Amino acid sequence: MPSVRVERVRELLRRQLGEIIRRELPPDLSVLTSVNSVELTPDLKSATVLVGVIGPPHLQDRAVAHLNHSRASLQNLVAANVVLRHTPRLRFQLDTSVERGNRVLSILDDLSHSSPGSGS
């Protein structure tokens, strides 16, 4: 279980990165991109940022590639806004949990409608 400090830093990074991405990403990408969560190593030196991108797969890939390409400048902006001894090394990854959840709900919905004994 992560310490209270790690949890606080995770939440702070999530909020700051969300603001930075809204300001710094090209408008066509920033409108469709959100920071869903940040996973930190216990030593706070590395962070995986899970981003959600609304749109087709090619737009999702483009947004994540742009974020990873801009990683150094985004880290510098985080360092300017968040006071930490070491700014974590950022790595951006597409968060597909919402899509997986929607797919599961769709399958459950299909099963409940196609089940022969589902009528009351």
HUHU-V342452 format. One line per field, one symbol per residue. phi: phi as a letter, one per 40 degrees, with the letter a starting at -180 (. if undefined). Layout:
# HUHU-V342452
phi: ???
This chain:
# HUHU-V342452
phi: .ccccccccdcccccccdcccccccddccccbbbccabbbcdcgcabbbcbbbcicdcccccccccccccdcccccccccbbcbcbccccbcaccbcccccccccccccccccccccccb
